[in-house]
C-alpha cells in the first residue's frame, strides 16, 4: 500500500465524470466546492463556474472533467490525509448545489491515504484569483 | 381533535391516515399572501418519510417567479404590519402559540413522519420549544423601547427601532418547525414580513403550521415557498427586494449567502454547524450520584435527534485519570439507547433524515475505521426489519481516537461520537478549541471554578455547563469562528431584525452660524 504511486487529492468516478460532461454541454462550465458543517456538510457543492467567488485561501484540489474542485484552506488542513472521490447519489440535492441530472446529486466519498501515498503527493495548489482568463492557476 | 388516535398511531400508514383526517393534505402549494397558491410553473416534487422511505406529500417545486410573488405579497402588507402596535403583534404571536399548543400532537406527529425523529422528542422538545419561542418574543416586543440622549439643553437624539422590512429566511431539515419558529417569531414580532424557504427534505411541518395559523396573521406577513435551494434559495438571497437574509446550513452556502448579500448590500445572519467538544473533568466521578448520572446522560446526548444537530456534542474529551472507568459506564449508557419506530413513544433514536444522510454518515464511519479510530460501540447501519427495513437507521457509534482524525474534525451530522482524553485543564481547552468550528461546547465538573475557567476559554458561542442540549428561548445561540455570524434566540435577536432610526432634533430657534 505504502509503495503505491500518489493519487491526486480528488478524483471522480465514471458516473460523476459522465454527469459533469452532460451538465457542461447543457449549462456550460461548472465548479465544485467541498462544503463542511451542518446539515449538508461533507457534500460537494456544484455551481456554474464563477458562481462562488474563490479566494486566496481556498485550495484547488484538482480538475474533474475540466471543472475545478476547491476546498476551504482551513478545512483542507484537517482533510488533507484523505483522498476525495466525487460520485453521484440518488435524489435531488439539498441546499444550493446544482443537481447532477436524472434526479441525482453529487456526493463526496473519502478514502484515507497511506503514509507512502501522502509522502509522494505533491502539495495541492493554493488558488489565486483569476489571471484574466477566468481560470485559477495551480502552484505546485 | 381525537388526540388518542394520534397517540396510538404506530404504523406510518395509520399515522398518515390520522393526519389526513385532521386536515393534513397530500399536496401542498406555496403559502403566499395568506393562502395556498399553485407554483407558477405547476411543478411538484415528492416529500418522503425517512421512517420507511414512503411518500408523504406532493410539494410545490417552485421557481424564481414564485419568490417574486411571495415578495409582492410581503411588500403589500409590510408597511401596515410594521406600523401595527406591538401589543397587537404580540397578541397575534400569542394566538399562534395557543393554536400550536392545541395542535401539539398533530404537529409532533407531522414532524416525526417528515424528519424521522422520535415522537418523544417532537412532543417534548421541537413543538413545545417552538410554541415557547412565539410566547417569548410576544413578551419581548412589548418590553422593547428606544432610547434618547439629551445631548445638550436644546438637542435631543431619539433612537427608534424600526423593522427592516421584508426578510428572506432559509432553514434546514434537522429541526424544521423549531428553526422556522426561531426565525419567524423575532422577525415577524419586530414588524417584518418574511419569505421563508424550508428544506426540501422536510417542508411539511411548516406548511401544516401555516394551515393552522395562516388566518391569524394579516395575509402576506409570512410566506412559505418550497423548492430547490440552488434555484429559489438563490432567487431569494440575491433579491434586491429583501432587507436581510437569514440562513442555517453548511459553510459553503453560508459563504455564498454572504457573497449574494453583497449585491443588494443587506445584513445576514448565518448558522453554519459545529464540532462541539463535551469536556468531562475527573471530579464528575467523585461520587456515584445523580450528578454523575446526569453527566452520563450528557455524554449520551450525542444521539439526540440522531446526531443531526449543529451543536451535537460530537467530541467527548475525558480526563485521563478517569478515562477507562468513565468509558465503561458511558458505553453502558449508550448501549441502552432504544432504537426503533420513531412513532413509538419509548423509542429514543429514530431514522436519519434521508437516505443521503445515512450514506454520508456511513461514509464517515468508514473513514474513522480507516484512520485507525477504535470503534467502541455501533459502527454500522441498523436493520430494524419489518415496516422499518427501508428506513434510514444507524446504530449509535462511539469512536476512540485523537483530535487530528477527520471524525474529530468534520461535522458528521449523525449519531457518531469521537472520544479522546486530556490530562490538564489547559490541554482540555487546547483540544476543545482545535477545530474550525465554534458553535457549542459542554463542560462537566463539580468544581465551579474549573467549569467557569474552561467555559470562558472555549471559543464557542454557547457553553453548556453541567448540562447539554437545552434550548430555552432566553439564551443566545450562535457561532464563533466559521460556525456563523450573528445570534438567534434571546431578546437581542430583535436587534438582528430591526434597524435604528435616529431623529436628531434641535429645540433652539438660533441658526448654527455657518452661513
Contacts between the chains, C-beta under 8 A, distances in Angstrom:
chain1	res1	chain2	res2	distance
A	33	B	252	4.9
A	34	B	252	7.6
A	35	B	250	4.4
A	35	B	251	5.7
A	35	B	252	3.8
A	35	B	253	7.0
A	36	B	250	6.5
A	36	B	251	5.1
A	36	B	252	7.6
A	36	B	273	7.2
A	36	B	410	5.8
A	36	B	411	6.7
A	36	B	436	7.7
A	37	B	250	5.2
A	37	B	251	4.7
A	37	B	272	5.2
A	37	B	273	2.7
A	37	B	274	6.9
A	37	B	275	7.9
A	37	B	310	7.6
A	37	B	410	7.8
A	37	B	411	4.8
A	37	B	437	6.4
A	37	B	482	7.2
A	37	B	483	7.3
A	38	B	172	6.5
A	38	B	248	7.0
A	38	B	249	5.4
A	38	B	250	4.7
A	38	B	251	7.4
A	38	B	271	7.5
A	38	B	272	5.6
A	38	B	273	3.2
A	38	B	274	8.0
A	38	B	310	5.2
A	38	B	411	6.5
A	38	B	413	7.0
A	39	B	172	4.4
A	39	B	173	5.7
A	39	B	174	5.7
A	39	B	199	7.2
A	39	B	248	8.0
A	39	B	249	5.9
A	39	B	250	6.5
A	39	B	273	7.8
A	39	B	308	7.2
A	39	B	310	8.0
A	39	B	353	7.9
A	39	B	413	6.3
A	40	B	172	8.0
A	40	B	249	6.1
A	40	B	250	4.5
A	40	B	253	7.4
A	41	B	250	4.4
A	41	B	251	6.9
A	41	B	273	5.7
A	41	B	410	6.9
A	41	B	411	5.0
A	41	B	413	6.4
A	42	B	360	5.3
A	42	B	363	7.6
A	42	B	364	7.3
A	42	B	410	6.4
A	42	B	411	7.7
A	42	B	412	7.6
A	42	B	413	7.7
A	43	B	250	7.1
A	43	B	360	7.5
A	45	B	250	7.8
A	45	B	252	4.7
A	45	B	253	6.7
A	45	B	256	7.9
A	47	B	256	8.0
A	51	B	256	7.4
A	52	B	252	7.0
A	52	B	255	6.9
A	52	B	256	5.4
A	52	B	259	6.8
A	53	B	259	5.6
A	72	B	251	6.9
A	72	B	252	7.8
A	72	B	482	7.9
A	74	B	436	4.8
A	74	B	482	7.1
A	75	B	251	7.8
A	75	B	410	7.7
A	75	B	436	6.5
A	78	B	404	7.3
A	78	B	406	6.5
A	78	B	409	3.9
A	78	B	410	7.1
A	78	B	436	7.2
A	79	B	406	6.2
A	79	B	409	7.6
A	79	B	410	7.2
A	81	B	371	7.9
A	81	B	406	7.7
A	82	B	367	6.6
A	82	B	406	6.2
A	89	B	356	5.7
A	89	B	359	6.4
A	90	B	355	6.9
A	90	B	356	7.7
A	91	B	354	7.2
A	91	B	355	6.7
A	91	B	356	5.7
A	92	B	45	7.0
A	92	B	200	6.6
A	92	B	228	6.4
A	93	B	228	7.4
A	93	B	229	7.7
A	93	B	230	7.1
A	94	B	173	6.9
A	94	B	199	6.2
A	94	B	200	6.2
A	94	B	201	6.1
A	94	B	229	6.9
A	94	B	354	7.7
A	94	B	356	7.4
A	95	B	229	4.8
A	95	B	230	7.6
A	95	B	233	7.7
A	95	B	249	5.9
A	95	B	250	6.4
A	95	B	253	5.3
A	96	B	229	4.5
A	96	B	230	4.8
A	96	B	233	5.4
A	96	B	234	6.6
A	96	B	252	7.9
A	96	B	253	4.6
A	96	B	256	6.1
A	97	B	229	7.7
A	97	B	230	6.0
A	98	B	230	5.4
A	99	B	228	7.4
A	99	B	230	7.6
A	105	B	356	7.4
A	107	B	356	7.2
A	107	B	359	7.2
A	107	B	360	7.3
A	109	B	363	5.6
A	110	B	363	6.5
A	110	B	364	8.0
A	110	B	367	5.0
A	110	B	406	7.2
A	111	B	367	7.9
A	111	B	370	7.0
A	112	B	367	6.2
A	112	B	370	3.8
A	112	B	371	5.3
A	112	B	406	8.0
